[in-house]
């Protein structure tokens, strides 16, 4: 790749407007060429405008420098919160997870997803539900070589690395271009006898992600395109899958597979044990979003079928990469930052039932971190394998051993709207034992799915809750054998579907529509007519014990603003006290006086007595 050199001129004082523009222009030129390390250095010297903060945050984010990315995005949201593309909430959240700040990350991710997120609950639930617990060990003493993407290679292993310092520097991260290496894993789990693949495989561009046939005579791997192609407004070099054959002791017949392209990438190939299917990741048109997992048949004559997307159970609008398939083809492992996780890419597994992969399960915090974890491969006979992670600042290889999570029985399912059948992401699902003790709780993600560990021959109650919906629960008993998979779909009905007096307003708030409560002029005492209306509200609140409401009192426009505000506060408080006296908990009630600020009829000083009466009201808004 051509190396671009830029002369950067900085002035500490007296920077002219033209010079400032030139500096931004130069920084953006570096950014557009994906020279992120140099771009970040230049952006740090500029005035922190919205554009500068966005690009500076991205420059750090794309190189997994999450602390600096979180700093840049944090300042971006602090100064330009109302005009930022929503994708920056996603990146900000993952940056915060990368540095372990889940409290702030959950707030940012909730704004992105538009439903609540509770990472500590999610992680705690995973601890009980993951099929395996993992023990990890680093495989190299030098953690700056950028080793990643290891796979089995007969009695050896093969992986990618930028340890060849003689290679040109890649502008993205200022590291050498990647080559493929083979190695032997020592008894202590370290890489030994490391050798590069020959020049027929390693070129002046990137090579990575090797996978081999069972007899070791065919290899598929990645190679970055030697030319950049303009697609839309962007020029980029795609990543392609290549095939090579081992003939007479050397790798020959290196050729690009026909479904690779200059206009999109095909990455991270993995060959099935029988050599009949090739799984890979791609951002080809027609997918769910960024990178998706695909599978393609390999015919007996070596030709290929048509790549098939694994669908939206596996794939999301974000990244699904680094697939690995079990020997029998029934378990898919892959990395994703689109499914709920601990931060960055996490490793997931999905089991196929009748040839269809089920909802993925995050493999939990014994293997995943707040950074990128990926490239999972496992020997199922020994329960040993390898993965890649940048949890220590750069890509490194880890060996692992896994042990089964003994006695793992689960209940799983989805939460849906009773009437529309829509998935209800952001619902809280709780599991209770027969003594009504809470033993598990989680906030469901975009697929609205939950999973909890259970015990055999035991009674449980499972409950789903969501703002503006009627909570729904079901009881069930596991059988004597400890039924492994017990599926319950929880259907909830929203308040406005269940009750005629409840309606959703144009402003999105949910209101209980009752007769108006009238007060005597300048008074806040509850009259008998008002008590009759409030009694209807008491019955409704007792029917739905999780409902919380705001009682908002409004006055007409006579008298001063301050007087009306105080009067409306007294009236709202009086209504709340009436409800409390009739058995409603104070924690479920809020009172707020609006004075004359939110009239139903905008008539100002010319209001008629009837218009004043309409504006003088009490409204009941459901908070949750």
N, C-alpha and C positions, 0 to 999 in steps of 0.2 A: 504494500500500500504506500502511496506517495506520502511523504512526510511534509507537512505544511509548517512553515516557520513564520511567526508573527513577531514584529517589533512592537512592544507595548510601551507607550509613553505615558507616564503618570506625573501629575503635579499635585503637591499637597495643598498649596495655597493658590488662590486666584485662578481656579479652573474655569475656563470660559465655557459658554454654552455649547459652542461648536466642538470643543475638545471633549466635553461630557458626552455629547451625542456620538462622537467618533469612538470613544471607549466602549460605550454600550454596543455600538455596531460591531466592534471587533470581538467583544465577549460573545455576542449572539452568533457571530460567524463561527467561533470555536464550538459553541453549543450546538449549532446546526450540523456541524461536522462530527458531532458526538465525541469531541475532544473534552470530556467532562472534567478531568483533573485541572487542566489549564483554564477552562472556562470558569470553574469555581474560584480559582485563585484570582481571576480578574474581577469577577462579580463582587468579591469581598472588598475590593477597592472603590467600588462605585456607590453612588447614592442609592439607598435601598427603596427603590420604587417597587410597585406591584410586579412588573415584568422581571426586574432583577431578582427579587425574592423568589418568585416562582422558578425561574431558571436555575438560580443558585441552589435552591432546595432539591430540584430534580438532578442537578449535577452530582450532588452528594448521594441522593437516594439511589440513583442508578449504579453507584459504586459501593452500595451497602454501607456508607458512612452515616449511620442513622443518628448519631448524636448531633452532627452538624446539620443533617437534613431536618431533624426536629426543631433545631434552633431557627433555621431559615423559615420553615413552614409556620412555626409558632409566631414569628414576627409578621409573617404575611397575614395570618388570620387576625392578629391583633390590630392591624392597621387598614386592612382592606376586606373585612369579613363579608361585606354585602355584595361583592362583585366577583367572587372567585368561582371558577369551575368546580363542580362537585367532586371531580376525581382527586382534587387536592386534599379533600377530607380523607379519602382512602389512603393516600400516600402518607399524610400526616399521622393517621392512626397507626399504620405499620411502622413508621419511624419511631413513634412513642413506644410501641410494643418491643421494638428492637433494643430499647434502652431500659425496658422493664417498667415503664410508667403506664400500667394498665388502666389506672383511674382516668387519666386524661385521654388515653387511647379509646376507651369505651365511649366517652363523650363525643369524640370526633367521628368514630365509626357509626354511632347512633345517628348523627347528623347526616352521614352519607347514606346509610341504609334506610333511614326514616322509621326505625323501630329500635327499642332498647336493646343494649348489649351488656352482658355481665360476664366478663372474661374469668374472674376468679371462680364463679359458679360453674362455668363451662369446664374449666381445667379440673376443678374438684370432681365433677361428674365423670370426666374422662378417667381419672385415676382408678375409679371402681369398674369401669366398663371396657378398658382396652384389653384385647386378647392376650397381649404379651407385655412383659416388663423387660427393659433393655439395659444392658451394661455396655458402655462405650469406652474405647481406647484409641488415642491418637496413633497414627501409623508412621509418622515421620518426626524426627527431632527438630528439623528446620520447618517452621510453619509459614515461611514466606515464599515457598515454591509454587503456590497456587495449584496444588494437586486436587483433582476432582474427577467424578464420573467413572469410577472403577467398575470393572466387570470381570467375571471369571474367564480365564483363558487357559483351558486345560488344567495342568497342575500349577499354573502361574496366574497372574492377574494382569490386566491392562488398564491404563488410565491416561488422562490428559494432564498436562502440566506446562507452565511457562518457565520451567527451570533452565531451559536453554538460553543463557544470557547473550548468546551470539545472534539470536534472532532479532529482527527489527522490532521497534517499540510500537505497541498498539495504542493509539491516541486515547481511546476510551478510558483506559486505566493506567496508562504509562508503564505497562508491563510488556515483556516479550510475547510474541505470538505463540499460540499453543501448539505443542507437538504431542504425539502419542508415544507412550512408553510401556514396556512390559517389566515385570518384577516378580520376585519370589517373596512370599510372606514368611518371615522367620518364626521360630517357635515363640518368640516374645511379641509377635504381632507387628513387627516393623518391616518396612519395605527394604529388601536387599536385592543385589544383582540387578540393578535398574539399567535397562538398555532402551535406547530409542528405536522406534520402528524405522525401517529403511526409507530412503528418499523417494521411493515409489509411493509411500504413504505420507510421510511428512514433507510438506512443501513450505513455501514462504508465507503462506496464509495459515489460518487456524485449522487444526484437526482435533477432534474430540469424540467422545461417546462411542467407543468400540463395542460391538457385539458379535459373537462367533457362533457358527454352527456347531453341533455336537461333536463332529469329527475334526473341528478346527481348520477346515479347508476353505471356508467362506467367512469373510468379515464384512459387516456393514459399519460405516462410521460417518461422522460429520466432517465436512470441509466447507469453509467459508468461500463464497464466490470471489474470484480475483478481480471482478469489476463491480462498480457501483451502478445501479440502475435507478432511474427516476420513476417512482410510483406515486402518483398524485403530486403533492408538493414536496415530497421528500426523496432524496437520493440515499440508497442504502445497498449494502452488499448482503445478499440473502445467504442463508446457511442451507447446504444441500446434503442429502444422503448419498453416499457412494458405496459401491460394492467392489470387493477385491477377492481374488482367488489365490490360494497358497499352492503353488506348483513348483516342483523340483527345488524345494527349500527356500523359496522367496515369494513375496506377494506380487502378483501380476494382474493384468486385465482390470485395472482400476477404472471404473466407469460410473457415471452418474445414473441414479435410478430414474425411470421415465416420469415419475410423478413429482420430482423436484422442479424448481422453477427459479428464474431470475427475479420474479415479481413477488414471491413469498418464500418463507423458510420452511424446511422440513428438518426436524431435529430429533436427537436422542432416540435413535432406533434401538429396538430390543427384539431379538428373534425368539420365537417360541421354541420349546424344547424339541419339537418334532420338525422344526424348520419350515412349517407350512404357513406361518403368519408372522408378519412384521408389524409391531406396534411402534408408533412414533408420535411426536408432537408437531403441530403445524399451525400457522396463522393464515392458511389458505382461505380464500373467500368462501362464504357459506357456513362458517363455524358459529359458535356461540359468542365469541368475542375476541379476546387476545389469542393465546395459544390453547389449542384443544388437543385431546388425545384421539388418535385415529388408529385403525388397523387395516392392513391390506393383505389379501391372500397371495401366497407365492405358489404358482402352478408348478407341476412336475417338470415342465420344460424350462423353468427358471424365469418365466414371464410373470407379470404382476396383474392382479385384478384391479378393481377400482377402489381407492381408499374410502373407508367408511368411518364417519364420525361416530364416536361412542355415545353421543347424545347428551342431553342436559341434566341427566342424573349424575354423570361424571363431570361434564364440562360446564364452566361458568363464563361470565363475561371477562374474567381475569385470566390468570395463567394456570394452565394444567400442563405439566412437563415431566420429563424423566420417568416414563412408564417402565414397569417391570412386571412380567407375567410369571405366575407359578408354573412349575413343571407340568402340572395337569391342566393348565389353562383356565382354572376356575377362580383364581385370586389375582386381582390387579392391584399393584402398588404404584403410586404416582405422587408427584409433588404438586401442591396448589397453594395459591394465596387468595383464591376466590371462595373456597369453603371456609367456614369459621375455623380459626386456628390460633396459635400462640404468637404469631407475628412472622412476616416474610413468608417464604415457601415452607409449608409443613408437609410431612409425609402422611399419606392416607392409604387405606386399603378398601377394596370393594370386592365382595364375593359374588360370583355369578350363580344365579338360580335359573335353570332351564335356558342357559345361554344368555341371560340378561343380567348385567351387572347391577347390583343393588346400591342403595345410597351409601356413599363413602363414610368411613369412620376414621377420624383423626387418631393417630397412633399414640398420642399422649406425650406428657412432658418428660418421660424417661428417654425419649429419642428426639423429640422436637424442642426447639428453643424459640426465642423471640426473633431470631435472624433466619437466614435461608437454610433449610435442611432438605436434602434432595439426593437423587442418585442412589436409591435404595436397591440393593440386590441381596438375595439370601439363598443359602444352601438349606433347603427344607429338611434334609436328612440329619444335619448336624445342628440346625437352628443357629448357624453362624453366618455373618454376612458383612457387608460394607455399606457405608453411606458417605455423603459429602456434606459439609457445612461450613459456613463462614462465621460461625458464632464467636470465633476469636479474632475477627477482623479481616481475614482472607480465607479463600477456599482451602480446605484441608480434608484429608481422608481419615475416616474413623472405621475401625472394625467393631463389630458388636456380637454379643451373644444374647439370645432372648430366652425367657422362661415363660411358660404359660401362666396366665392369671387364673389360678386354680379355682374351681367351683364357680365359673362365670356363667350365670344364667341371666337372661335379660328380658325386659319388656320394652318394646319399641313401638313407634307409630308416628302419626302426623296430627297436626291441629288444623282444622278447617272451619270455614263459615258454614253453618248449618244450611243456609238457604242458597248461597252462591257456589258452595263447594270450593271457594278460593282458599289457598293456603294462608294461614295467619301467622306470618313471621313476626317475631318479637313477643309472642305469647310466653307466659311463664307457666311451666309445667312442674308440678310438685308430686312427689311420691310419699305416701304415708303408710305406716304399718297398721296392724289391726287395732292398736291402742291410740290411733290418730297422732302418732309421733312422726314428725317430718324426718325422712331419712334420705331424701334426695331432691334437688331442685335445679332447674336450668331454664335459661331463656333461649327459645328455639331460634335458629338462624333462617336464612333465606328459603330453605326447603321445608321449614316449619316442622322438622322432625326431631324426635326426642329418643333417648335410649337410657335405661336405668338397669343396674344390676339387681337381681332378685335372688331369693332362696327357694329351694323346693318345698312344696306342700305348705305354702304360707299365704295368708290373706293380705291383700293390699288395697289401698284406694289411690287412684291417680286423678289429679285435678288440673285443669287448664284454666288460666285466667288471662284476660287482656283488657286494656282500657276500653270502656264503652261496650263491653260484651258481658253477657251473663255467664258467670263461672259454671263450668260443667265438670262433673266427676263421675268416675265409674269404679266399681269394686270388682276385684278378680282374685282368683286363687290359683297359684301354680300347682301343677300336679305332683304326684309322689316322686316322679322321676326328675323333677326340677326342669320342667319344659324349657328348652334352651331359648326359644324365640317365641314370645307371646306378643302379638300385634294388636294394638287398640288405636282406633282412630277417634279422636276427641272432636266432637262437633259443638261449636258454640254459636249462640244466636246473639246478635247485637241488640241493644236496648230498643232502638227505634224500630226494629222489625217486630219485637215482642210486645210492645206497648203502644197503643194508639196515641197516648198523651205525650210520647217522646218523639222528637223530630230533630233532624240535623239541619242547622241553619246554613245560610249561604256563606257565612264566615267560617264554616267548618266546625263550630261548637255545637254540642248536643244539648238541647233544651227540653225541660219538662214544661209542657204548655198547660197551665191551669188558669182558672179565673183570676182576675186581678185582685190583689189585696189592697183594700182601701184603708187609708188612715185619715183621721180627722185632721183638719188644717193645723199645721205646726205641732202635731202630736205623733207619738211613736208607739202608743199602746195598741195591743192586739184586740181588735173588736170581734164580736161573735161571728160576723160574716167572714172575717179573715181567718178565724180559728177553724171554721168549717173547711176552707180551702187547704189550710195547713194540715188538717187531719188526713186529707187525701195523700198529701206528701208523706206523712208519717207512715201510712199503710204501704206506700210504694217503697220507702226506705227499709221497712221491716221485711218486705218481700224479697228485696235484693240486698242482703247484709254487707256486701262488698262495695256498694255504690257510695261514692262521695260526691257532694254537691257544693256549689257556691250559691248563696242567696244574695242577689244584688239588688239594692234598693235605689230607685231613681225618683227625683223630685221634679216638679215643674220649674219654670224659669222665674217665678216670682221670688222676691227676696234676693239677698246677695249670694254670690258664689260660695263663700265660706260658710254662710249659714246653711245653705242647702246641702253642702257636703257633710256638715256635722249632723244635720237632721237625717240624711239618708243613711249615715253610719249607724245612728241610733235605731232606725227602723229595721235595718238589716240585722243588727244585733238582737233586737227584740224577737224577730222571727226565729232566729237561731235558738234563743233561750226557750221559746215555746216548744220547739222540736225536742230539745234536751229534756224538758220537763215531761215529755210524752215518750221517753224511753230510747231516744236516738243518741248514740255516742257523740260527744263533742269532736272527737278526732275525725269524724266523717263530714264535718260541716265547716264551711268558711262563710264569713260575712264580709260584704264589701259595699260601701256607699259610693255611688257615682255622682251624687248631686244632680245638677242639671246638664252635665256634660254630654250625655248620650241620649238625646231625645228621640222618640220614635217619629215625631212630626216636627220638622224644622219650620217653626212658625215665628220664632223670636218674640219680639214685644207685641205682636199682633195676634197671639194665640187666643182662640175662643175658650170658654170655660170647658167645653167638651174636649178640646185639644189638650188643655192643661191636664185634664183628668186622665187622658190616655198616656201622657208622658209621665204621670205620677203613678209608678208601678213597682212591682217586685218580680224579678225574674229568677228562675231556678235553672242553673247550668250544671250539667253533669261533668265532674272533673275526671272521674275514672269509674 
